Structures are given as structure tokens and as C-alpha cells.
Amino acid sequence: MNNTAYKRLSLILIAAAAVNLIASALFILTLPATVPTHFGPGFVCDGTGSRWNGLAPSVLALIIFPVGLFCTGKSKNLDKNMKPLTITLIFVEAFIVLLNWFLLFIMNTGAKLGDKVPLGLDWMIPAFVGVLFIVLGNFLPTVRQNNTLGIKLPWTLNNERCWNAVHRFSGKLYVISGLICIAATIIIKAFGVSPILYTVLTVAIVTLSVVFPTICAYKHRND
């Protein structure tokens, strides 16, 4: 994909984000003025607020793509990274839109303080995270050194061999982590284990995805 096609795709995604923002606003108008906005472990409502809080993800989706287009246009190795950048843009928009409607759907449940959302949706967040990690892991090894996309640490940005080693390692790590996250989510859901484990699982996977690549980068800093 050349730069012109990439910019065209980005503009299409911006237009899709604008449509999603309008649809979200119309849906929010059907909600009560005060809705559940924050949930603790097990999706127990521990905070309420204005229904317009639900507009934040769709606004973010609309902002992130013009900013991303501007940043990637100045990125090193743009031609070599065109495919992973394209995949990232498409997947990030899809992820934000899904998260957007997930939150709006929860706001529409009418849950009060102390109520547990009766939809059994607490498994969706770790499942989303698992899918995200699998997608990221599949293209991370193909990402060439740049300042926009990938694992950007002082050691990776200053040493191309370190960059390549870290991204090969992280690609495998992310795919394995994503599969573990999805498998664990299915097991927790099937056996009715405490939903608090969903939160623990998500935090653990995200933490390991930061710690292990950092250790790998430090190890290969002088390659």
C-alpha cells in the first residue's frame, strides 16, 4: 500500500469515526440523565454520572486518527511499516467502537449504586484484551524501527538490532499471552469462578506485556 492509499484509508476511518460519534450521541439522548458510569470487580456499580460521559470513547475515536495520520506521516521507515500501520489503524478503530458501544450498553441497564450489572458481560474485557494481543503479536516482528509504532524504549530506538530482537520476542509473547487470556476467560466463565479474576487476569497480562519486553530490551541493549 502506498502513501496515497494509506491516507485515503485513514480519511475513510475518520469518516467512520464521525458517523459513530453521531450514532452514539443519538443513542445517549435515549438514556436517563444519570447513568451508571463506573464499576468495581464483578461489574458492581460504584459510581454514577451524566449520560454524556458515554460520548468520550467516540470522541477519542474521532481524535486519534487525524493525530495518528499526522504522526505516521513523519515516521521513520514509513514505507516499510505501511502494512502494520494500516492493520493497527483499522483494529484500533474497531476496538474503540466496540468498547464505546459496550459502555453505552451497560449505561442502558439502569443499574444503581451497589447493583451488579445483570448482563454477564464482565468476560468481554479480558476477551477483547486477548484478541488485541494476538493481533499485535502477529505483526510486531514485521515492524521496522520508527518513533510511532512498536515498543519504543531508549535501547530499541538507539539500536536497530535491539529493536528487532525485542519485537521478535514480543510478537511471540503477545500471541501466547492473548491465547492464555482468552482460554482463561473461557474457563472462568464456564466454571463460574469469581469475576474478580477477570480484573486480575487483565492487569496481569498487560503488566507482563510491559515488563518482559523491557527486560528483553535491556538484555540486548549492546547487541
C-alpha positions as CSV (number, residue, x, y, z in Angstrom):
1,M,0.0,0.0,0.0
2,N,1.5,3.4,-1.0
3,N,1.2,6.6,1.0
4,T,-1.7,7.9,-1.0
5,A,-3.7,4.7,-0.4
6,Y,-2.8,4.9,3.3
7,K,-4.0,8.5,3.6
8,R,-7.2,7.6,1.8
9,L,-7.8,4.7,4.2
10,S,-7.2,7.0,7.1
11,L,-9.7,9.5,5.9
12,I,-12.3,6.7,5.5
13,L,-11.7,5.7,9.1
14,I,-12.0,9.3,10.2
15,A,-15.4,9.5,8.4
16,A,-16.5,6.2,10.1
17,A,-15.5,7.6,13.5
18,A,-17.6,10.7,12.8
19,V,-20.6,8.5,11.9
20,N,-20.1,6.5,15.1
21,L,-19.9,9.8,17.1
22,I,-23.3,10.9,15.7
23,A,-24.9,7.5,16.3
24,S,-23.6,7.5,19.9
25,A,-25.0,10.9,20.6
26,L,-28.4,9.9,19.3
27,F,-28.3,6.8,21.5
28,I,-27.3,8.8,24.5
29,L,-30.3,11.0,24.1
30,T,-32.5,8.0,24.8
31,L,-30.7,7.3,28.2
32,P,-31.7,8.8,31.6
33,A,-29.9,11.9,32.7
34,T,-27.9,10.0,35.3
35,V,-26.5,6.6,34.4
36,P,-24.0,4.0,35.9
37,T,-20.5,5.2,34.8
38,H,-18.1,3.2,37.0
39,F,-17.9,-0.4,38.1
40,G,-15.8,-2.4,40.5
41,P,-14.9,-6.0,40.5
42,G,-17.7,-8.2,39.3
43,F,-19.3,-5.3,37.5
44,V,-20.9,-3.9,40.6
45,C,-21.8,-0.3,40.1
46,D,-19.8,2.0,42.3
47,G,-20.3,5.3,40.5
48,T,-22.9,7.2,38.5
49,G,-22.8,10.3,36.4
50,S,-24.0,12.2,33.4
51,R,-25.1,10.2,30.4
52,W,-22.8,12.3,28.2
53,N,-19.8,10.6,29.8
54,G,-20.6,7.8,27.3
55,L,-19.6,10.1,24.5
56,A,-15.9,10.0,25.5
57,P,-14.8,6.9,23.6
58,S,-16.4,8.0,20.3
59,V,-14.8,11.4,20.7
60,L,-11.5,9.7,21.3
61,A,-12.0,7.6,18.1
62,L,-12.6,10.7,16.1
63,I,-9.5,12.5,17.5
64,I,-7.0,9.6,17.4
65,F,-7.0,9.2,13.6
66,P,-6.1,12.7,12.5
67,V,-3.4,12.7,15.1
68,G,-2.2,9.3,14.0
69,L,-2.2,10.3,10.4
70,F,-0.1,13.4,11.2
71,C,2.4,11.4,13.3
72,T,2.8,8.5,11.0
73,G,3.3,10.8,8.0
74,K,6.6,11.9,9.7
75,S,7.6,8.4,10.8
76,K,10.9,6.7,10.0
77,N,10.6,3.7,7.7
78,L,7.0,4.6,6.8
79,D,7.1,2.6,3.5
80,K,8.3,-0.5,5.3
81,N,5.8,-0.1,8.1
82,M,2.8,0.6,5.9
83,K,1.1,-2.8,6.3
84,P,1.4,-2.9,10.2
85,L,0.3,0.7,10.4
86,T,-2.7,0.0,8.3
87,I,-3.7,-3.0,10.4
88,T,-3.2,-1.0,13.6
89,L,-5.4,1.8,12.4
90,I,-8.2,-0.5,11.4
91,F,-8.0,-2.6,14.5
92,V,-7.7,0.3,16.9
93,E,-10.8,2.0,15.4
94,A,-12.8,-1.3,15.6
95,F,-11.6,-1.8,19.2
96,I,-12.6,1.7,20.3
97,V,-16.0,1.5,18.6
98,L,-16.7,-1.9,20.2
99,L,-15.6,-0.5,23.6
100,N,-17.8,2.5,23.0
101,W,-21.0,0.5,22.4
102,F,-20.1,-1.9,25.2
103,L,-20.1,1.0,27.7
104,L,-23.2,2.6,26.2
105,F,-25.0,-0.8,26.5
106,I,-24.0,-1.0,30.2
107,M,-25.2,2.6,30.8
108,N,-28.6,1.5,29.5
109,T,-29.0,-1.2,32.1
110,G,-30.4,1.1,34.7
111,A,-28.0,-0.2,37.4
112,K,-27.9,1.8,40.7
113,L,-25.1,2.1,43.2
114,G,-24.4,-1.3,44.6
115,D,-26.2,-3.2,41.8
116,K,-24.4,-5.8,39.8
117,V,-24.9,-5.4,36.0
118,P,-27.2,-8.4,35.2
119,L,-25.8,-9.0,31.7
120,G,-22.9,-11.3,32.4
121,L,-20.6,-9.1,30.3
122,D,-17.6,-9.0,32.7
123,W,-15.8,-11.6,30.5
124,M,-15.8,-9.2,27.5
125,I,-12.9,-7.0,28.6
126,P,-10.3,-9.8,29.0
127,A,-11.6,-11.4,25.8
128,F,-11.0,-8.0,24.0
129,V,-7.6,-7.8,25.5
130,G,-6.8,-11.3,24.4
131,V,-7.8,-10.6,20.8
132,L,-5.9,-7.3,20.8
133,F,-2.7,-9.1,21.9
134,I,-3.0,-11.8,19.3
135,V,-3.4,-9.2,16.5
136,L,-0.5,-7.1,17.9
137,G,1.7,-10.2,18.3
138,N,1.2,-11.2,14.7
139,F,2.6,-8.1,13.1
140,L,5.1,-6.8,15.8
141,P,8.0,-8.8,14.3
142,T,7.5,-7.0,11.0
143,V,7.6,-3.5,12.4
144,R,10.8,-1.7,11.4
145,Q,12.5,0.9,13.7
146,N,10.4,4.1,14.0
147,N,9.1,6.6,16.5
148,T,5.4,5.9,16.1
149,L,4.6,2.2,16.2
150,G,6.1,-0.6,18.3
151,I,8.0,-0.9,21.6
152,K,9.7,2.4,21.9
153,L,12.4,2.3,24.6
154,P,15.7,4.2,24.6
155,W,17.6,0.9,23.9
156,T,15.3,-0.1,21.0
157,L,15.3,3.4,19.4
158,N,19.1,3.7,19.5
159,N,19.9,0.2,18.4
160,E,18.3,-1.5,15.4
161,R,19.5,-5.0,16.4
162,C,17.9,-4.5,19.8
163,W,14.7,-3.3,18.2
164,N,14.5,-6.4,16.0
165,A,15.3,-8.8,18.9
166,V,12.7,-7.2,21.2
167,H,9.9,-7.2,18.5
168,R,10.6,-10.8,17.6
169,F,10.4,-11.8,21.2
170,S,7.4,-9.6,21.9
171,G,5.5,-11.0,18.9
172,K,5.6,-14.5,20.4
173,L,4.9,-13.2,23.9
174,Y,1.8,-11.2,22.8
175,V,0.3,-14.1,20.9
176,I,0.9,-16.6,23.7
177,S,-0.5,-14.0,26.3
178,G,-3.6,-13.4,24.1
179,L,-4.3,-17.1,23.8
180,I,-3.8,-17.6,27.5
181,C,-6.1,-14.6,28.3
182,I,-8.9,-16.0,26.0
183,A,-8.5,-19.6,27.3
184,A,-8.5,-18.4,31.0
185,T,-11.6,-16.2,30.3
186,I,-13.5,-19.2,28.9
187,I,-12.5,-21.3,31.9
188,I,-13.5,-18.6,34.4
189,K,-16.8,-18.2,32.6
190,A,-17.6,-21.9,32.2
191,F,-16.9,-22.8,35.9
192,G,-18.5,-19.7,37.4
193,V,-15.3,-18.7,39.2
194,S,-15.2,-15.3,41.0
195,P,-15.5,-12.5,38.4
196,I,-12.7,-10.6,40.2
197,L,-10.4,-12.9,38.4
198,Y,-11.2,-11.2,35.2
199,T,-9.7,-8.0,36.5
200,V,-6.7,-9.8,37.9
201,L,-6.2,-11.6,34.6
202,T,-6.4,-8.4,32.5
203,V,-4.0,-6.5,34.8
204,A,-1.5,-9.4,34.9
205,I,-1.4,-9.8,31.1
206,V,-0.9,-6.1,30.5
207,T,1.8,-5.8,33.2
208,L,3.7,-8.8,31.7
209,S,3.5,-7.3,28.2
210,V,5.4,-4.2,29.5
211,V,7.8,-5.9,31.9
212,F,9.1,-8.7,29.7
213,P,9.9,-6.6,26.6
214,T,11.6,-4.1,28.8
215,I,13.8,-6.8,30.3
216,C,14.5,-8.2,26.8
217,A,15.5,-4.7,25.5
218,Y,17.9,-4.2,28.4
219,K,19.4,-7.6,27.7
220,H,20.0,-6.8,24.0
221,R,20.9,-3.1,24.5
222,N,24.5,-3.6,23.5
223,D,24.0,-6.0,20.5
